[in-house]
Amino acid sequence: MPLKRSKVLVLNSSYAPLSICDAQKAVLMLFCGKAVSVANHPEKVICTISSSFPLPTIVRLTFFVRVPFKKIMLNRKNILRRDNFQCQYCGRTDQPMTIDHIVPRSKGGEDSWENLITACPACNTKKGNRTLAEAEITALKQPTRPNHLLFLQQWIATVYDEWKPYLFMS
């Protein structure tokens, strides 16, 4: 497997998850002394002319990186990602989703993480310009503002078992 396709979890020196990079970048960080290996792939190795090294799956930076507060932008794509592209009224995932205001704009509803959810066209039409109580329907879960860790978890196609404690997925 090419190094560009292998993914490595990057932790801050405090063991907080920062990002995911490809194995090539992780190996460069290791050789330059910018990171240390926390966990390695059990079977894969990187071979050089004179020696071989285990392929890392988790690296920890040797210095602390101060990350500014990561504010997730409120937009259609991020609302769909937060709700897993699922209708929050009926649970369907087989149709294109729309964005619905829980409290309609005409009744004072605003564009916020807590007032916007995904809905299939049928449920959005059924709810119409009414509140949940007026339409006599309920949302599957209460919408909240996501954090960068939620999107990091969703971005990962495959999660190694050793990543789960650092991503709070265990």
N, C-alpha and C positions, 0 to 999 in steps of 0.2 A: 504494500500500500504506500503510495507516495506521501511524503511528509506534509504536503499541502492539504491532503484530505483527512489526516488524523487531527483530531481536536484535543486541545489541552486546556484545562481549567486554570486560570491565573488567579492566585490569591494575593491579597495585600500582605505585608509583613505581619499584620494582626490576624491573619487567616480569614479575613472577610473576602468573599468572592468579588472580583473586579470585572473580569471579562473572560472570554474564550478566544483562544488564538489557535493557529495551526501549529503543528509540531515543529515545523522548520523554525518559526519565530521563537518557540519555547526553547529549542536546542541552542539557538544563538544566545538567548538570555542566560542559559546555564553556562555556556562556554565563556561568556563575557563576565561572569560573576555577578550578574544582576539578579539572578534567581537561583533557588535551590530546589531540587526535586523533592516532592512530598510523597508521590506515589508513581509507580512505573507500571507499564503494560507487562503482564505476566509472560508473554511469549515473544513480543516484538523487540528487536534490537536495532541499533544504528551501528553499522560497521564502517570503520575507517581502515586505512592500510595496516596500521599496527595494533589496533584494539577494537573492541565493541562496547557500546554503552546501551543500557536499557532505554526504551522509548518512554518518555514521561507522559503521564496522564494528568498529573496535577503538579504545578510549580508554584512556589511562594517567593515573592519578591524579597530581596535582602534589605530593602529600605522601604520606609512607609511612604505611600503615595497619598497625598491629601486630595480626595475626590470632592469637588463641589457638589452640593445638593443636586441630585439628578431629578429634575422635574420632567415628568412624562407629559408631552404635549397632548392637549385634548383635541383629537381629530378622529375622523371616521375610522381610519385604519387601526388606531390604538383602541378604540371602543370595541371594534370587532375582535381584536386580539384578546382584550381583557375578558370578553364574554365567550371566547373559544368558538366564534362564528356559529353560535347556537342561539335560537330564539329563546328569549328569557321568559316567555309566556307558556309555550307548548313544548319546548325542548328540541324542535326540529333542526336539522343541520343540512337537509337536502335541497335547500333553496337559497337563492341570494338573499342576504339579510338587509333590512332597512334599519335606520336609527330612529328610535321612538323616544319622545319626551314623556316621562312618567307623569309629571304635572305639565299639561300642555302650555305652550307659550301664551295662548290666549287667556289662560287662567293664572298667569304670573310665573310660569315655569321658566327656568333659566337654562342656559347651556353649561352644564357642569357634570363632573364625573358621577355625582350622586343622583342626577336627574335623567341621564341618557342611558338607554340600554338597546340591545339589538332585538329585533323582532322580525318574524317572517311577514311577508306581505299580507297574508290572511289575518294574522293576529293584529297587525298594525291597523288594518281596515276595521276589524271587529272592535278594537278599542276606540278608534276614531279620535275625536277631539274631547275626550272625557278622561277623568282621573281613573285610577284603578278601581276605586270603590264604586264610582258611577257605572263603569263598564262591567263590574262584578267579576274581575279576573285578578289573579295574583302573579307576582313575579317569582321565578324560581329561586332567585337570590337577590339580596339587597345590593345594588351597585355601589362600589367604593372606588376611591382613587387608587390606582395601582402603583406599585413601587418598581424600581428597575430590576429587582430580583425576580419578580413575577415574569417579566418579559424575558429575562435571561433564561429562566426555566423553560419557557415556551419556545424560545429560539433554538434550543438544543434538540436535534433530531434524535440522537441516542444519548442516553445518560449512563455513564459508567457507575457502577455501584459505589465506588469509592468517592464519587462526586456528591452523592446524596446528602451526607452529613453537612457539607459546606453550603449546599443550596437549600437546606432545610426541607428536604424531600423525604427523609427517612421515616 
